[in-house]
Amino acid sequence: MNQPPLIIHFGDQAASLQCDDPELAAYLSEMFQHSLDGRLSPRTAYHISGPVDGRFTLSRDKQILQTTPTAPALLPWLMQDLVSALIEAQTEHLIFHAGGVLVDNVGIFLGGQTGSGKSTLTACLLANGADYLSDEVLALSPATPPTMVGLVRPLVLKEALPPAWAPWLPDPTSSPLAAMTDGTHWILPAWMGAAVAAGSVPLGLLLFPTYRAAAPLAIRPLSTAEAAFHLLQNLVNARNLPDKGVSAAAEIARRVPAYQITYDEATAVAAWIHDNLHLP
């Protein structure tokens, strides 16, 4: 008998997900366990069905998106489309391409484009006791005080386990990475021993890191205008917001300290955060 669909919630949107394959359904339940909430009606319905004639099918609102010979091969397609569906209609939050962690009950925003080192820095902070929000998508609210919530999903690596991650993992020789058909590898935060910060947390620090090999650690405080500019560069739902989110981003930038960081060693950034987090 099929399990009831998962209702995956993020910000002010929700989507349902039904999977007929028992093994994959169990993995999806574990993957999204911190994002399940039945208070909102799903805007979109996903279904992984099969096998039929040796093929599994991913559909959205009864429209076929992809078919593959195995059910897990559909995961990259599902994740990409699901994330887009959850963010494209958001009107009550500012949605950012960013990672996020919680350290000593202070939410830390890690903004940057693909390749900036967000996932590596996130993994390092998790290994040093931070709670996980997301490595990819955050929803911010310019409340008093500002808050943020993450779309909790596996950390997504563009390649197999990077050597730099080895000291942060319980057993780097036995990594439960899920190798995807698009070449990425997924790792659940629980395997790193990390707790998950489900729900809204206070936003206390805006960081905009850039990885640069062999570069010395460089940390520069940003003005309110600079911080707002960096936020707007990573904002993905501007078209849904009043004045494209400019006023809300500026309000967050006024209330939350922001820094631009260039680094080679993620551990140096983690040490700086722990040393400076509660300074005025």
KEGUTOR-158005 format. One line per 8 residues: number of its first residue (from 1); their letters; for each residue y, x, z of N, C-alpha, C. Coordinates in steps of 0.05 Angstrom, whole numbers, plus 5000, padded with zeros to 4 digits. Atoms other than C-alpha are relative to their C-alpha. Layout:
N
NUM = a = Y:X:Z:Y:X:Z:Y:X:Z | ...
REM end
This chain:
280
1 = mnqpplii = 4976:5017:5000:5000:5000:5000:5025:5018:5000 | 4975:4985:5002:5069:5026:4981:5017:4996:5026 | 4982:5002:4978:5117:5042:5037:5026:4987:4991 | 4974:5012:5008:5184:5005:5039:5019:5022:4990 | 4983:4979:5011:5239:5041:5001:5018:5012:5022 | 4981:4986:4983:5283:5092:5036:5028:4991:4992 | 4972:5007:5005:5356:5071:5043:5016:5025:5008 | 4986:4975:4996:5395:5136:5035:5030:4995:5000
9 = hfgdqaas = 4972:5007:4995:5466:5133:5062:5017:5025:5001 | 4980:4978:4999:5526:5179:5052:5028:4988:4997 | 4973:5011:5001:5598:5162:5067:5000:4970:5000 | 4999:5029:5001:5611:5090:5045:4981:4989:4978 | 5019:5008:5021:5553:5088:4994:4971:5003:5010 | 5028:4998:4993:5478:5078:4997:4984:4995:4974 | 5019:5004:5023:5419:5081:4948:4972:4997:5012 | 5028:5003:4991:5347:5059:4955:4982:5018:4982
17 = lqcddpel = 5019:4982:5014:5288:5103:4936:4972:4992:5007 | 5028:5007:4997:5217:5079:4925:4983:5021:4985 | 5018:4980:5012:5161:5129:4911:4971:4990:5003 | 5027:5009:4999:5090:5108:4893:4980:5022:5007 | 5018:4978:4994:5060:5177:4903:5001:5006:5030 | 4999:4997:4971:5040:5183:4977:5009:5027:5009 | 4992:4974:4991:5047:5258:4983:5030:5005:4995 | 4972:4996:5005:5115:5260:4950:5017:4982:5017
25 = aaylsemf = 4985:5018:4983:5137:5199:4989:5004:5011:5028 | 4998:4987:4974:5122:5236:5054:5020:5022:5000 | 4981:4978:5002:5162:5296:5031:5029:4989:4998 | 4974:5013:5003:5221:5251:5011:5009:4989:5027 | 4993:5011:4974:5219:5217:5079:5009:5022:5019 | 4992:4977:4984:5223:5285:5113:5027:5011:4990 | 4976:4989:5011:5277:5309:5066:5025:4984:5007 | 4977:5018:4996:5323:5249:5076:5001:4987:5028
33 = qhsldgrl = 5002:5014:4975:5305:5231:5148:5026:4998:5015 | 4975:5001:4986:5375:5246:5173:5022:4985:4985 | 4981:5015:5016:5409:5205:5119:4991:4971:4995 | 5010:5028:5004:5371:5139:5127:5016:4981:5018 | 4983:5020:4986:5413:5079:5147:4999:4974:4984 | 5003:5026:5013:5402:5006:5132:5025:4982:5002 | 4976:5017:4996:5473:4982:5148:5014:4994:4974 | 4987:5005:5025:5498:4988:5077:4980:4990:4979
41 = sprtayhi = 5017:5009:5022:5470:4951:5017:4999:5021:4978 | 5002:4979:5021:5443:5000:4964:5015:4991:4975 | 4985:5004:5025:5488:5006:4904:4982:5005:4976 | 5017:4991:5022:5433:5038:4862:4971:5001:5011 | 5029:4999:4992:5356:5034:4864:4985:5020:4982 | 5017:4981:5014:5311:5092:4845:4970:4994:5006 | 5029:5005:4997:5236:5087:4834:4985:5023:4986 | 5018:4981:5012:5185:5142:4823:4972:4986:4998
49 = sgpvdgrf = 5024:5016:5004:5124:5108:4793:4979:5017:4984 | 5021:4987:5015:5057:5128:4763:4978:5009:5018 | 5000:4992:5028:5015:5159:4741:4990:4978:4981 | 5008:5018:5022:5009:5119:4677:4996:5018:4976 | 5007:4982:5022:4973:5156:4621:5007:5029:5006 | 4996:4972:4992:4980:5220:4660:5029:5008:5004 | 4972:4994:4997:5056:5214:4668:5012:4985:5024 | 4984:5013:4979:5102:5199:4727:5028:4995:4989
57 = tlsrdkqi = 4974:5008:5011:5168:5164:4715:5020:4996:5022 | 4977:5004:4982:5235:5166:4750:5019:4980:4986 | 4982:5020:5011:5278:5104:4738:5022:4994:5020 | 4977:5009:4985:5345:5081:4762:5008:4973:4991 | 4994:5028:5007:5359:5007:4765:4984:4991:4976 | 5020:5008:5020:5297:4997:4722:5004:5013:4973 | 4996:4985:5025:5323:5044:4668:4987:5028:5003 | 5015:4975:4998:5278:5105:4654:5020:5024:4997
65 = lqttptap = 4984:4975:5002:5312:5172:4668:4984:5023:4990 | 5016:4977:5007:5254:5220:4660:4971:4994:5005 | 5029:5000:4995:5178:5226:4655:4990:5028:5000 | 5011:4973:4998:5137:5286:4675:4970:4998:5007 | 5029:5001:4994:5063:5304:4684:4993:5000:5029 | 5004:5000:4971:5071:5312:4760:5023:4986:5013 | 4979:5013:4986:5111:5273:4810:5021:5019:5011 | 4979:4981:4990:5145:5334:4843:5018:5010:4979
73 = allpwlmq = 4982:4990:5022:5172:5355:4775:5024:4982:4996 | 4978:5018:5003:5218:5295:4779:5022:5005:5021 | 4981:4996:4978:5254:5321:4842:5027:5010:4991 | 4973:4991:5008:5310:5361:4808:5016:4978:4986 | 4986:5022:5013:5326:5301:4764:5009:4979:5020 | 4993:5019:4979:5325:5255:4824:5024:5009:5016 | 4978:4990:4983:5370:5299:4866:5026:5000:4986 | 4975:4999:5015:5422:5310:4812:5011:4972:4996
81 = dlvsalie = 4990:5027:5005:5427:5236:4795:5007:4986:5026 | 4995:5013:4975:5423:5212:4867:5027:5009:5012 | 4975:4989:4989:5479:5258:4890:5024:4989:4985 | 4978:5011:5016:5523:5235:4832:5004:4971:5007 | 4998:5029:4994:5508:5162:4848:5013:4995:5027 | 4989:5003:4973:5526:5171:4921:5029:5008:5002 | 4973:4991:4998:5592:5205:4908:5020:4987:4981 | 4981:5008:5021:5620:5174:4845:5016:4975:5007
89 = aqtehlif = 4985:5024:4992:5642:5108:4878:5013:5002:5027 | 4989:4997:4974:5666:5136:4944:5030:4995:5000 | 4972:5006:4998:5734:5107:4963:5012:5004:5027 | 4990:4998:4973:5739:5116:5038:5000:5028:5011 | 5002:4972:4992:5726:5191:5043:5008:5018:4977 | 4996:4979:5020:5747:5254:5008:4973:5015:4998 | 5026:4987:5004:5683:5283:4978:5004:5028:4987 | 4995:4973:5009:5680:5358:4969:4974:5014:4992
97 = haggvlvd = 5022:4981:5007:5634:5408:4935:5003:5022:5021 | 4997:4982:4977:5624:5447:5000:4976:4999:5017 | 5021:4999:4980:5575:5468:5053:5013:4994:5027 | 4990:5005:4974:5582:5451:5126:4980:5005:5022 | 5017:4995:4977:5555:5471:5194:5016:4991:5025 | 4988:5007:4974:5569:5453:5267:4994:5023:5019 | 5002:4978:4981:5582:5510:5316:5015:4993:5026 | 4986:5008:4974:5597:5494:5390:5016:4975:4997
105 = nvgiflgg = 4987:5026:5005:5614:5423:5369:5025:5001:4983 | 4978:4997:5019:5664:5448:5318:4989:5000:4972 | 5009:5001:5028:5653:5428:5246:5014:5021:4983 | 4989:4979:5017:5662:5485:5197:4994:4993:4971 | 5000:5007:5028:5677:5470:5124:4998:5026:4984 | 5003:4976:5017:5653:5522:5073:5004:4992:4971 | 4993:5009:5027:5688:5509:5007:4997:5022:4979 | 5002:4981:5021:5676:5543:4941:4982:4991:4977
113 = qtgsgkst = 5016:5007:5023:5647:5538:4872:4972:5012:5001 | 5027:4989:5002:5575:5554:4852:5003:5030:4997 | 5000:4971:5001:5562:5628:4864:5018:5013:5020 | 4982:4988:4980:5613:5637:4920:4986:5009:5025 | 5015:4991:4977:5558:5649:4971:4998:4980:5022 | 5001:5021:4979:5561:5582:5008:4973:4998:5012 | 5027:5004:4989:5486:5575:5015:4991:5024:5017 | 5007:4976:4984:5476:5647:5039:5015:4999:5027
121 = ltacllan = 4985:5001:4975:5532:5639:5090:4990:4978:5018 | 5011:5022:4985:5505:5572:5111:4974:5008:5014 | 5026:4991:4989:5435:5602:5121:5004:5019:5023 | 4995:4980:4979:5463:5659:5162:5010:4986:5026 | 4989:5015:4976:5502:5611:5208:4978:4984:5013 | 5023:5015:4988:5439:5568:5217:4983:5019:5016 | 5016:4981:4985:5401:5630:5238:5013:5009:5025 | 4985:4992:4976:5455:5644:5289:5007:4976:5018
129 = gadylsde = 4998:5022:4981:5449:5576:5322:5016:4976:4991 | 4984:5023:5010:5492:5530:5279:4982:4976:4993 | 5014:5024:5010:5471:5458:5264:5008:4996:4971 | 4996:5003:5029:5465:5439:5191:5012:4973:4993 | 4989:5025:5012:5507:5387:5154:4991:4998:4971 | 5007:5000:5028:5498:5406:5081:5006:5027:4988 | 4993:4976:5014:5499:5464:5033:5015:4994:4974 | 4989:5007:5026:5531:5425:4976:5021:4978:5000
137 = vlalspat = 4982:5023:5002:5568:5359:4991:5008:4992:5028 | 4989:5009:4975:5613:5339:5049:5020:4977:4995 | 4980:5021:5000:5654:5276:5063:5019:5004:5023 | 4980:4996:4980:5719:5287:5100:5018:4976:5003 | 4982:5022:4994:5764:5236:5134:5025:5012:5014 | 4976:4990:4988:5837:5251:5150:5008:4984:5025 | 4994:5016:4975:5831:5214:5217:5014:5018:5020 | 4989:4984:4979:5860:5238:5282:4980:5001:5023
145 = pptmvglv = 5000:4976:5017:5825:5285:5291:4984:4996:4974 | 5016:5001:5024:5797:5298:5221:4970:5003:5006 | 5029:4998:4997:5721:5290:5215:4987:5005:4974 | 5015:4996:5024:5667:5307:5166:4971:4992:5005 | 5028:5007:4999:5596:5286:5150:4987:5013:4975 | 5013:4987:5022:5545:5321:5106:4979:4983:4987 | 5024:5011:5013:5496:5297:5054:4977:5019:5005 | 5021:4982:4992:5435:5327:5087:4978:5001:4979
153 = rplvlkea = 5021:4995:5020:5387:5356:5037:4989:5028:5004 | 5009:4973:4998:5345:5419:5030:5021:5020:4990 | 4984:4979:5012:5382:5484:5020:4988:5007:4972 | 5009:4995:5028:5378:5498:4945:5007:5028:4992 | 4997:4972:5009:5368:5570:4922:4998:5001:4970 | 5001:4998:5029:5382:5589:4851:4977:5018:4991 | 5022:4983:5007:5324:5638:4854:4981:5000:5024 | 5018:4997:4977:5266:5656:4899:5015:5012:5024
161 = lppawapw = 4987:4992:4975:5280:5678:4970:5015:5026:4997 | 4985:4975:5001:5337:5730:4969:4992:5019:5022 | 5008:4981:4979:5321:5794:5007:5018:4998:5025 | 4982:5002:4977:5383:5783:5051:4992:4979:5020 | 5008:5022:4983:5352:5720:5079:4977:5008:5019 | 5024:4993:4985:5290:5755:5107:5004:5001:5030 | 4997:4999:4971:5318:5770:5177:5006:4973:5013 | 4992:5026:4989:5339:5698:5186:4978:4980:5001
169 = lpdptssp = 5022:5019:5003:5271:5666:5174:4977:5006:5019 | 5022:4995:4982:5212:5657:5221:4978:5017:4989 | 5021:4984:5013:5162:5686:5172:5006:5002:4971 | 4992:4998:5028:5193:5710:5107:4977:5006:4981 | 5023:4995:5018:5124:5729:5080:4985:4974:4994 | 5014:5026:5004:5101:5656:5084:5021:4978:4998 | 4978:5019:5003:5159:5617:5058:4991:4974:4987 | 5008:5026:5012:5149:5542:5045:5021:4991:4980
177 = laamtdgt = 4981:5008:5020:5198:5543:4988:4986:4982:4980 | 5010:5018:5020:5188:5486:4940:5012:5009:4973 | 4990:4990:5026:5193:5516:4870:5002:4976:4981 | 4994:5023:5017:5225:5466:4823:4998:5008:4970 | 5003:4995:5029:5217:5459:4748:5026:5010:4987 | 4975:4990:5011:5291:5476:4738:5006:5029:5009 | 4996:4973:4991:5281:5545:4769:5011:5003:5028 | 4989:4998:4972:5312:5529:4837:4977:4998:5020
185 = hwilpawm = 5018:5002:4978:5277:5533:4904:5013:4986:5023 | 4989:5016:4978:5286:5484:4961:4987:5008:5026 | 5010:4994:4973:5279:5498:5035:5012:4981:5020 | 4991:5019:4980:5283:5447:5091:5013:5015:5023 | 4987:4985:4978:5331:5468:5147:4983:5003:5025 | 5018:4999:4976:5278:5452:5200:4983:5025:4999 | 5017:4976:5001:5236:5510:5174:5014:5025:5010 | 4984:4978:4990:5293:5557:5192:5005:4997:5030
193 = gaavaags = 4995:5005:4972:5292:5528:5262:5027:4987:5006 | 4974:5011:4997:5358:5493:5251:5000:4970:5006 | 4996:5028:4994:5379:5427:5281:5019:4989:4978 | 4983:5014:5020:5415:5376:5237:5020:4984:5015 | 4978:5016:4989:5482:5346:5254:5003:4975:4983 | 4999:5025:5014:5472:5275:5231:5024:4984:5009 | 4977:5016:4993:5533:5231:5228:5025:5017:5000 | 4973:4987:5002:5607:5248:5235:5004:5020:5022
201 = vplglllf = 4994:4979:4980:5630:5311:5270:5029:5008:4997 | 4972:4992:5002:5700:5337:5287:5003:5025:4982 | 4994:4978:5018:5728:5383:5233:5019:5019:5014 | 4983:4981:4985:5756:5446:5265:5007:5025:4985 | 4994:4975:5015:5757:5502:5212:4994:4996:4971 | 5004:5000:5029:5766:5506:5137:4997:5029:4991 | 5005:4973:5010:5735:5569:5106:4995:4998:4970 | 5004:4998:5029:5738:5588:5032:4989:5027:4994
209 = ptyraaap = 5012:4973:5003:5688:5646:5025:4996:5007:4971 | 5007:4989:5026:5677:5690:4965:4982:5025:5005 | 5017:4976:4998:5618:5738:4962:5007:5021:4979 | 4994:4978:5018:5634:5806:4932:4984:5024:5009 | 5018:4977:4992:5582:5862:4933:5017:5024:5007 | 4988:4975:4991:5604:5924:4972:5029:4997:5009 | 4972:5004:4992:5671:5892:4991:5001:5000:5030 | 4996:5002:4971:5698:5902:5062:5007:4971:5007
217 = lairplst = 4993:5027:4991:5706:5839:5103:5030:4997:5000 | 4971:5005:5001:5775:5810:5088:5004:4970:5006 | 4995:5027:4991:5800:5748:5124:5030:4995:5000 | 4971:5006:5002:5868:5717:5108:5005:4971:5007 | 4993:5028:4993:5898:5656:5142:5016:4988:4977 | 4987:5014:5021:5922:5604:5093:5023:4982:5011 | 4979:5019:4994:5987:5565:5095:4990:4972:4996 | 5007:5028:5004:5984:5489:5096:4998:4994:4970
225 = aeaafhll = 5000:5005:5029:6002:5488:5022:4976:5013:4986 | 5023:4986:5012:5949:5540:5004:4974:4986:5007 | 5025:5014:4992:5895:5504:5044:4997:4974:4985 | 5002:5025:5015:5912:5438:5011:4992:5005:4971 | 5006:4993:5027:5909:5471:4943:4970:5007:4997 | 5028:4993:5001:5840:5500:4958:4982:4975:5004 | 5016:5025:4996:5815:5433:4983:5000:4984:4974 | 4999:5016:5024:5839:5398:4920:4983:5012:4977
233 = qnlvnarn = 5016:4987:5020:5803:5449:4877:4970:4992:5003 | 5028:5007:4995:5737:5427:4909:4995:4970:5004 | 5002:5029:4997:5751:5352:4912:4987:4988:4975 | 5015:5011:5023:5703:5312:4868:5004:4971:4995 | 4996:5029:5004:5725:5239:4877:5029:4993:4999 | 4971:5004:4999:5800:5247:4867:5008:4974:4985 | 4992:5023:5016:5802:5191:4815:4998:4974:5015 | 5004:5024:4984:5780:5140:4868:5020:4997:5023
241 = lpdkgvsa = 4983:4999:4976:5834:5158:4919:5029:4995:4993 | 4971:5002:5004:5907:5140:4927:5012:5027:4995 | 4986:4975:5009:5951:5194:4894:4981:5023:4996 | 5021:4980:5006:5886:5230:4874:4992:5016:5024 | 5008:4986:4975:5875:5250:4947:5019:5021:5009 | 4982:4978:4993:5935:5296:4950:5011:4996:5029 | 4989:5004:4973:5966:5264:5013:4979:5004:5022 | 5021:4998:4980:5900:5260:5050:4992:5030:5003
249 = aaeiarrv = 5007:4971:4998:5882:5333:5033:5022:5015:5015 | 4978:4987:4986:5951:5355:5056:5000:4994:5030 | 5002:5007:4972:5942:5318:5121:4978:5016:5014 | 5021:4983:4989:5876:5353:5134:5009:5029:5003 | 4991:4972:4999:5907:5420:5117:5021:5005:5022 | 4981:4998:4978:5963:5407:5167:4987:5002:5027 | 5012:5003:4974:5915:5393:5223:4978:5021:5006 | 5023:4983:4996:5859:5443:5212:5006:5029:4990
257 = payqityd = 4996:4972:5009:5865:5520:5209:4982:5007:4977 | 5015:4993:5025:5843:5550:5143:5002:5030:4995 | 5001:4971:5007:5822:5620:5120:4986:5004:4974 | 5014:4990:5024:5803:5654:5056:4986:5025:5008 | 5017:4978:4991:5746:5703:5065:4986:5013:4976 | 5016:4984:5019:5718:5758:5021:4980:5016:5016 | 5020:4987:4983:5653:5786:5046:4977:5011:4983 | 5025:4990:5011:5591:5827:5030:4977:4993:5018
265 = eatavaaw = 5021:5005:4980:5552:5817:5095:5006:4973:5013 | 4996:5026:4988:5544:5745:5117:5001:5001:5030 | 5001:4997:4971:5529:5768:5188:5027:5007:5011 | 4973:4993:4991:5599:5797:5193:5018:4975:5002 | 4985:5025:4999:5629:5729:5177:4991:4983:5024 | 5010:5015:4977:5583:5695:5228:5011:5011:5026 | 4990:4988:4976:5605:5744:5281:5030:4994:5004 | 4971:5006:4999:5679:5732:5264:5004:4971:5009
273 = ihdnlhlp = 4998:5028:4992:5669:5657:5270:4995:4996:5030 | 5007:5003:4972:5636:5662:5338:5021:5012:5018 | 4979:4987:4984:5691:5709:5363:5026:4985:5000 | 4974:5011:5003:5749:5668:5338:5001:4969:4999 | 5002:5029:5004:5726:5596:5336:5019:4984:5019 | 4985:5016:4981:5762:5572:5399:5028:5012:5006 | 4973:4989:4997:5825:5615:5392:5021:4980:4990 | 4979:5018:5010:5890:5575:5384:5010:5008:4973
REM end
